[in-house]
Amino acid sequence: MMFKNTPTILLIAIIGATPLLAATEPAEDGRYAAIFPPGWQVRDVVLAAADAGHSTLTIGRTANIGVFDLPHRDDRNALRDAGAWLVLPASVFRGCLIDQTPITPSPRFTRESPAT
């Protein structure tokens, strides 16, 4: 009976381990996503970051995820001490938990619209 489920168990283990392996690599650009406890709002994340001596670059798709510029390990540890559950390279969450909208205005909106 155990051998019948082995391929399924291995597939689940591989799928689950892949993001964890990516998380072990340091962020190339120094951007890290910090996941705070469920129920935290944007205000809570920003205040925790301020307590750790950092400012928030952006907020993730949920209010309890913040993206920060954390080039040093001590910076990441300070954010954990301020309440973050996980601090992982932001690239691990790209497309899933971090909104990838551009931070510069679209050319369509920078042009003046005709007067009506």
Secondary structure, 3 states (H helix, E strand, C coil): CHHHHHHHHHHHHHHHHHHHHHHCCCCCCCEEEEECCCCCCHHHHHHHHHHCCCCCCEECCCCCEEEEECCCHHHHHHHHHCCCCEEEEHHHHECCCECCCCCCCCHHHHCCCCCC
